[in-house]
């Protein structure tokens, strides 16, 4: 662990967010590498809400006078939890943590778990933003992806969201799906746009380790076809008034996801629930936390023993900052890097200049950002900044 004299103090106060993990799903999708678990038997709703509030009480000491600006209820499938349970959770959080009155409060929703009228109940419980996991509007692709919904359930869920008072919702949409053509990928984007989302998460299907797709890969498009899909779908999104403000995130003006922007700008956040991660910046350095991952072990452990903390060193803090900041179109300033990490950017400047000479980074108005080519090769760009192995 780093000590106070080993880690420079951070001179300014970072924004603070809250992530809450609800880990159960109806079934595990073959591409998913998140900490999610197929539900077996009855959902331990009340016990889990109680545990989350115990976590909040433990973490309250790390708030340090700041208000929580955003709350994200992720999973898993949080919409398996009743609106009453979500309301109890939000009320309990507000009782022990300083939530801003204008907090962005997002709930992830699987269209296959939406009951008629239920989304309106979530709105009354305090949720003011939804993230709907559509993934595709092609029935055959949804079956291949292991989704429990079809296209009709996506349209019905959006109808329920709008009727329930939600004017701010995201649609998750994947591309480069098995045997997908450019025309099929564009049809998915057009279907999504027809529903009037404020935000679209448009990301490539990748074969992550420890997933069923990794062990039994489906026939995915080749790199040339993926490039054609990206060019065509991005043109559609731009023509529809969406701006790509992050590698996989598109929004209408002013509808960027505030919670995710906090991550990408290296803000602080508390992480509650099984497997949740957190980050708190202190005068002693950056404190990283992770809670017990398996839901059963998490519920059985005392609150104070569910969490483990680590203190990344200066090089790791810098790399984590770049890993997030270079995803954003706005990029970052050297001053922001220094303030957020408590470190000087001087050792990075040579590598940044080399990337600029290669056409991968550019500096505009005092901010470093990836070029169009750099965005395409972002993993390679970031690899150049990996800390040396100790």
Rosetta blueprint (number, residue, H / E / L):
1 X L
2 X L
3 X L
4 X L
5 X L
6 X L
7 X L
8 X L
9 X L
10 X L
11 X L
12 X L
13 X L
14 X L
15 X L
16 X E
17 X E
18 X E
19 X E
20 X E
21 X E
22 X E
23 X L
24 X E
25 X E
26 X L
27 X L
28 X L
29 X L
30 X L
31 X L
32 X L
33 X L
34 X L
35 X L
36 X L
37 X E
38 X E
39 X L
40 X L
41 X L
42 X L
43 X L
44 X L
45 X H
46 X H
47 X H
48 X H
49 X H
50 X H
51 X H
52 X H
53 X H
54 X H
55 X H
56 X H
57 X H
58 X H
59 X H
60 X H
61 X H
62 X H
63 X L
64 X L
65 X L
66 X L
67 X L
68 X E
69 X E
70 X E
71 X E
72 X E
73 X E
74 X E
75 X E
76 X L
77 X L
78 X H
79 X H
80 X H
81 X L
82 X L
83 X H
84 X H
85 X H
86 X H
87 X H
88 X H
89 X H
90 X H
91 X H
92 X H
93 X H
94 X H
95 X H
96 X H
97 X L
98 X L
99 X E
100 X E
101 X E
102 X E
103 X E
104 X E
105 X E
106 X E
107 X E
108 X E
109 X E
110 X L
111 X H
112 X H
113 X H
114 X L
115 X L
116 X L
117 X L
118 X H
119 X H
120 X H
121 X H
122 X H
123 X H
124 X H
125 X H
126 X L
127 X L
128 X L
129 X E
130 X E
131 X E
132 X E
133 X E
134 X E
135 X E
136 X L
137 X L
138 X L
139 X H
140 X H
141 X H
142 X H
143 X H
144 X H
145 X L
146 X L
147 X L
148 X L
149 X L
150 X L
151 X H
152 X H
153 X H
154 X H
155 X H
156 X H
157 X H
158 X H
159 X H
160 X H
161 X H
162 X H
163 X H
164 X L
165 X L
166 X L
167 X L
168 X L
169 X E
170 X E
171 X E
172 X E
173 X E
174 X E
175 X E
176 X L
177 X L
178 X L
179 X L
180 X L
181 X L
182 X H
183 X H
184 X H
185 X H
186 X H
187 X H
188 X H
189 X H
190 X H
191 X H
192 X H
193 X H
194 X H
195 X L
196 X L
197 X L
198 X L
199 X E
200 X E
201 X E
202 X E
203 X E
204 X E
205 X L
206 X L
207 X L
208 X L
209 X L
210 X L
211 X L
212 X H
213 X H
214 X H
215 X H
216 X L
217 X L
218 X L
219 X L
220 X L
221 X L
222 X L
223 X H
224 X H
225 X H
226 X H
227 X H
228 X H
229 X H
230 X H
231 X H
232 X H
233 X H
234 X H
235 X H
236 X H
237 X H
238 X H
239 X H
240 X L
241 X L
242 X L
243 X E
244 X E
245 X E
246 X E
247 X L
248 X L
249 X E
250 X E
251 X E
252 X L
253 X L
254 X L
255 X L
256 X L
257 X L
258 X H
259 X H
260 X H
261 X H
262 X H
263 X H
264 X H
265 X L
266 X L
267 X L
268 X E
269 X E
270 X E
271 X E
272 X E
273 X L
274 X L
275 X L
276 X L
277 X E
278 X E
279 X E
280 X E
281 X E
282 X E
283 X L
284 X L
285 X E
286 X E
287 X E
288 X E
289 X E
290 X E
291 X E
292 X L
293 X L
294 X L
295 X H
296 X H
297 X H
298 X H
299 X H
300 X H
301 X L
302 X L
303 X H
304 X H
305 X H
306 X L
307 X E
308 X E
309 X E
310 X E
311 X L
312 X L
313 X L
314 X H
315 X H
316 X H
317 X H
318 X H
319 X H
320 X H
321 X H
322 X H
323 X H
324 X H
325 X H
326 X L
327 X L
328 X E
329 X L
330 X L
331 X L
332 X E
333 X E
334 X H
335 X H
336 X H
337 X H
338 X H
339 X H
340 X H
341 X H
342 X L
343 X L
344 X L
345 X L
346 X H
347 X H
348 X H
349 X H
350 X H
351 X H
352 X H
353 X H
354 X H
355 X H
356 X H
357 X H
358 X L
359 X L
360 X L
361 X E
362 X E
363 X E
364 X E
365 X L
366 X L
367 X E
368 X E
369 X E
370 X E
371 X L
372 X H
373 X H
374 X H
375 X H
376 X H
377 X L
378 X H
379 X H
380 X H
381 X H
382 X H
383 X H
384 X L
385 X L
386 X L
387 X L
388 X L
389 X L
390 X L
